Amino acid sequence: MKSFINISLTLTSLLLASTANAANCLEGCPTGLNNGKTIERSIYTLKNNRYTKFADWVAYQVTPNTMSGPSRSRSWKSDPDLYSHHTLEPSDYTDAYATINTDRGHQVPLASFSNTADWRLTNLLSNITPQSSALNQGPWVRLETAVRNHVDDGNNLYVVTGPMYEYYFADLPRANENHTIPSGYFKIVMKQSGNTIKASAFIMQQSAGRRDNFCNTQVSIDEVESRTGINVLPNLTSNQEQTIESSVFGLASELGCN
């Protein structure tokens, strides 16, 4: 009986993991950059990097049911599913704003999951990076708002987002772990209608100005992949990959870009 129960629990766990993966990722979760642990959660899937101490990518799906909840608090915590030396702790961000002018920037936005029971998972530091205040409070948040505005019209959107490391930006002044702060970020927004996938990709630098227009940062998924080493949609066929990943502006009008 005990063996049967263990097998049943194992099968159930695998089924739940598969379901979470399917819910968070479109055409498979990203692959590449095997430097850490993949964590699947109810509202997102992320791939942590044990060297940089930040997630290489985070994938999630925003729906009308996940957002528009009450205002939620920001209570930062280390990720309990990661070794302590593979992630940061709240004290590592002490004086970050005062010295290098960065915010604790969510990769998965809290506001996009404020109506879920697991909204607190967005405040785990595996989902946070030191993001320049001008970027975080400027074009980055306006893109996140554009995503929610389109979802609010009754659409489900898939998003893959993550950091880029193309030049030295800064160090957290009080961190006692080795870490690498991103020089910029990518965000890929995707919508599936039947067998059709439309996508828009964006790359923004930490040097972005607060008034910058996120629409001017659109690139192809191919460019994101070539600059990050990530395969964003690994389950696409060759023909689908060519069509979807080489194009730009796929969701531009839906996100408010002319």
C-alpha positions, 0 to 999 in steps of 0.5 A: 500500500505504501508503494502504491501511495508513493507512486500515486503521489509521484504521478500527481506531482508530475501531473501538477508540474506539467499543468503549471508548465503548460499554463505559464509557457507557450510552446514550451518553457524557454531552454538554454543557459543551464546555470541553475534551477528551474522552479515551476509555480502556480503563477509563473515558471522561472530559471534561476542563475546561481552565478548572477543570483537572478532569474535568466528568464521568467514565463507567465500568463496574464488573464482577466482573472489574474489581475485587477485585485486589491492593492497588495504589499511588497514584503521581500523574501529570499526564495525558499526553494533555492540554496541561500548562496544561489540567491539574494536576501532582503538586506543585500538591497540596503542603500541600493536606491541611494547609491546606484539609483535602482528599485527592486524591479519585479520580472513578474509584475505584482499587479498582473497577479494581484487577484490570485491567491499566490500573489506573494510569490512575485515578491520572492527575490528570485523574481526581483532584480536591481532595476534602474528607477528611471527604467522601472518607473518609466518605459518598463512599467508602461509596457506592463500596463499596456499588457494589462490593458490588452488583457482587460479587453478579454485577452490572455497574453503570455510573457517571457522576460529576463535580464541581459548582461552586455556591459557592467552596470553597478554592484549592490553596495551592501550585498555579501554575495557575488552577483551580476546586475543586468545591463538591460532586459527583454520582454516578449509578449505573445498572444495565441488565437487558434494555431496563430501566434502573434508576438512583440519583443522589446529590449530596454537598457538600464540607461533608459530615460524615464520618458522613453517610449517602450514602442521604440525598443521593439526587436525580433524574438530572433534578436533576443535569442541571439543576445541572450542564448535562450530559446524562447519557444522551443516547441515551434516547428521550423516553419513557425519559428521562421515566421514568428521569431523573425518578425517585429511589431506582431502585437504593436497595435494591441499594445498601443504602438502605432 
